[in-house]
Amino acid sequence: MRMVTWNVLWRFAPDWHARERRILTALDQLQPDVIGLQECWGASDGTQADVVAEHFDMHAAFLAPSFPPVPEPPEHDEQRGVLMGVGLVSRLPIVSVRRHELPVSHRQVAPVALEARIEGDDDVFEVVVAATEWEPAFADDHLAQTGRLAELLSAGTSSVPRFLLADLNCDASQPEFAPLSAVAVDTWELGGGDPHAVTLSSAVPFAPLEATKEIDRRVDHILIGRGSEIAVEGAFTLDQPVDGMYPSDHFPVIADVRLRGSR
């Protein structure tokens, strides 16, 4: 089973339509089974998770709000009234979705984590999709949020594998990752991912260089709750432009996993 997590940069510049086409092209190449989306747009007539799901004839879920806050006023008309959220796309049916608010003390609106149960004829597993705080001045909230995600990741049963697909805005060496290290294993390490890889790279022309806490680090992760019977057969990222353009300021993280005795 191929899992992908990807921060897809909402409807921000440059040209979100062109970027979305390249996101779909990249996913065509990857042929994933489960996709976690951060900075996923949601509008009155559908969501970006729906767009991806319809492209692949898959199932979708979406929850909002998430990080970052939407621009106010909007930067262009196609941002007006559009939500910022997290999305999930799955080849197997999504049989339930739960909403969890993440703790905040500095912002007026709490972001949410999307928890879902996915079931097929032979497999059953659970997924949490989320994005966390990034501002260095709000490091206390950042730590509280990764702590809450650690609780969610460890809340399942050993018989049902549980995954976290998230833009954590930190790498494994930073203090905000510590709560998750205690309860999770990293598919990147288990799958032999490049130890020097980054997912928010200054090589991208529109990278947020002001994000000094995150830039040129592997801040996007696919984690597995400890005790789950999972084999990880590979982990990698796509760090090159697609048809001459980077699809997002983040690179996707991909993990090939095999569930053992999930049902």
C-alpha positions in Angstrom: 0.0 0.0 0.0 1.4 3.4 -1.0 0.8 6.3 1.4 1.5 10.0 0.6 1.4 13.1 2.7 1.6 16.5 1.0 1.2 20.1 2.0 -0.3 21.4 -1.3 -0.2 25.2 -0.6 -3.9 26.0 -0.7 -4.8 28.7 -3.3 -1.7 30.7 -2.7 0.6 32.0 -5.5 2.0 31.1 -7.8 -1.0 30.1 -10.1 -2.8 27.5 -7.9 -4.6 26.1 -11.0 -1.4 25.3 -12.7 0.0 23.9 -9.5 -3.0 21.7 -8.9 -2.7 20.2 -12.4 0.9 19.3 -11.5 -0.2 17.8 -8.2 -2.5 15.5 -10.1 0.3 14.7 -12.6 2.7 13.8 -9.7 0.0 11.7 -8.1 -0.6 9.9 -11.4 3.0 8.9 -11.4 2.8 7.7 -7.8 -0.5 5.9 -7.9 -1.1 6.2 -4.1 -3.6 4.3 -2.1 -3.9 6.8 0.7 -3.2 10.6 0.5 -3.1 13.0 3.4 -3.4 16.7 2.3 -2.5 19.8 4.3 -3.3 23.3 3.2 -6.2 21.7 1.3 -8.8 24.2 0.0 -12.5 23.8 0.7 -15.3 25.7 -1.1 -19.1 25.7 -1.2 -19.1 23.4 -4.3 -16.4 21.0 -3.2 -12.9 20.5 -1.9 -9.4 19.8 -3.2 -9.7 16.3 -1.6 -12.8 15.8 -3.8 -10.9 16.9 -6.9 -8.1 14.4 -6.2 -10.6 11.6 -5.3 -12.6 12.2 -8.5 -9.5 12.0 -10.6 -8.6 8.6 -9.2 -12.2 7.3 -8.5 -11.4 7.2 -4.8 -13.0 8.3 -1.5 -12.5 11.7 0.2 -12.9 13.5 3.5 -12.2 17.1 4.5 -12.3 19.1 7.7 -11.5 22.8 8.5 -10.1 25.0 9.7 -6.4 24.3 9.6 -3.1 26.2 9.4 -2.2 28.8 8.2 -5.1 31.2 8.6 -6.7 32.3 5.3 -5.5 35.8 4.2 -7.8 38.6 5.2 -8.4 40.4 3.0 -8.1 37.8 0.2 -5.1 38.1 -2.1 -7.3 37.4 -5.1 -11.0 36.7 -5.8 -10.6 32.9 -5.9 -9.6 32.9 -2.3 -12.7 34.7 -1.2 -14.9 32.5 1.1 -12.5 29.5 0.7 -11.6 27.4 3.7 -8.2 26.1 4.7 -8.3 22.5 5.8 -6.9 19.0 5.9 -8.0 16.3 3.5 -7.9 12.6 3.1 -8.2 10.5 -0.1 -8.4 6.7 0.0 -8.7 3.9 -2.5 -10.5 1.9 0.2 -13.8 3.2 1.8 -13.6 5.8 4.6 -16.1 4.4 7.0 -15.9 7.0 9.7 -14.4 10.5 10.3 -13.8 12.3 13.6 -12.9 15.9 14.2 -10.3 16.8 16.9 -9.4 20.4 17.8 -5.7 21.0 18.5 -4.8 23.2 21.5 -4.1 26.9 20.9 -3.4 29.8 23.3 -2.2 32.5 20.9 -4.7 32.2 18.0 -8.4 32.8 18.0 -9.3 29.7 15.9 -8.1 26.2 16.7 -7.0 24.0 13.9 -8.4 20.5 13.6 -7.0 17.0 13.0 -9.0 14.6 10.9 -9.2 11.0 12.2 -10.6 8.4 9.9 -11.1 4.6 9.8 -10.5 2.9 6.5 -11.8 -0.6 5.7 -11.5 -3.0 2.8 -12.2 -6.7 2.4 -8.8 -7.6 3.9 -7.5 -4.5 5.6 -8.6 -2.1 8.3 -6.5 0.8 9.6 -6.9 4.3 11.0 -5.3 7.6 9.8 -4.9 11.0 11.4 -4.2 14.0 9.1 -3.0 17.3 10.5 -0.9 20.4 10.3 0.6 22.1 13.3 1.8 25.6 14.4 5.0 27.0 12.7 5.6 30.4 14.3 8.7 30.3 16.6 7.0 32.7 19.0 4.2 30.2 19.5 6.4 27.2 20.3 4.3 26.4 23.3 1.3 25.8 21.1 3.4 23.9 18.7 4.5 21.5 21.4 1.0 21.2 22.8 -0.3 20.3 19.4 2.3 17.6 18.7 1.5 16.3 22.2 -2.2 16.1 21.3 -1.3 14.3 18.0 0.8 11.8 20.0 -2.3 11.1 22.2 -4.4 10.5 19.1 -1.8 8.3 17.5 -1.6 6.1 20.6 -5.3 6.0 21.3 -6.0 3.1 19.0 -5.7 -0.6 19.6 -2.8 -2.8 18.7 -5.0 -4.8 16.4 -5.7 -1.8 14.2 -2.7 0.0 12.8 -2.8 3.8 13.1 -0.9 6.3 10.9 -0.2 10.0 11.2 0.1 11.9 7.9 1.1 15.5 8.9 3.0 18.6 8.2 4.5 18.9 11.7 6.6 21.9 11.0 9.5 20.3 12.7 12.0 17.5 12.1 12.9 14.7 14.3 15.8 16.6 16.0 13.5 19.5 17.2 11.8 19.5 20.6 8.3 19.6 19.2 8.8 16.2 17.7 9.7 14.5 21.1 6.1 13.7 22.1 5.6 11.7 18.9 9.0 10.0 19.2 7.7 8.4 22.4 4.7 6.8 20.7 5.5 6.4 17.0 8.0 5.1 14.6 9.0 6.9 11.4 8.3 5.3 8.1 11.2 7.3 6.7 13.7 5.6 8.8 12.1 2.2 8.5 11.9 2.5 4.7 15.5 3.6 4.2 14.7 7.2 3.2 17.6 9.6 2.4 18.8 10.9 5.7 19.7 14.2 4.1 16.3 14.8 2.4 14.2 17.9 3.1 10.6 18.6 2.4 10.5 22.4 2.7 13.4 23.5 0.5 15.0 26.8 -0.2 15.6 25.5 -3.7 11.9 26.1 -4.5 11.6 29.7 -5.9 8.5 30.5 -3.8 9.7 28.7 -0.6 8.9 30.6 2.6 12.4 31.6 3.5 11.1 33.5 6.5 10.1 30.1 8.1 13.6 29.8 9.6 12.5 27.1 12.0 11.3 24.8 9.2 13.2 25.7 6.0 15.6 23.0 4.6 14.3 20.4 7.0 12.2 17.2 6.6 9.1 18.6 8.3 6.4 16.4 6.7 6.0 12.9 8.1 4.2 9.6 7.9 4.4 8.0 11.3 3.0 4.7 12.6 1.8 4.1 16.2 4.1 1.8 18.1 2.9 -1.8 18.3 1.3 -1.8 14.9 2.3 -4.8 12.7 3.5 -2.8 9.7 6.4 -3.5 7.3 7.8 -0.5 5.5 9.2 -1.4 2.2 10.4 2.1 1.0 10.3 5.8 1.7 11.1 8.7 -0.6 10.1 12.2 -1.8 9.6 13.9 -5.1 11.9 17.0 -5.1 11.9 18.0 -8.7 9.6 20.3 -10.8 6.7 18.7 -12.7 6.4 20.0 -16.2 8.7 22.9 -15.4 7.0 24.0 -12.1 7.1 22.9 -8.5 3.5 21.8 -7.5 3.9 23.2 -4.0 6.5 24.8 -1.7 6.5 21.4 0.2 7.7 18.1 -1.3 5.4 15.1 -0.8 6.5 12.2 1.4 5.8 8.7 0.2 5.9 5.4 2.1 5.3 1.9 0.8 3.8 -0.1 3.6 2.5 -3.6 4.1 -0.1 -4.3 6.8 0.4 -7.6 8.6 -2.5 -9.1 10.4 -4.6 -5.9 10.5 -7.7 -7.9 10.6 
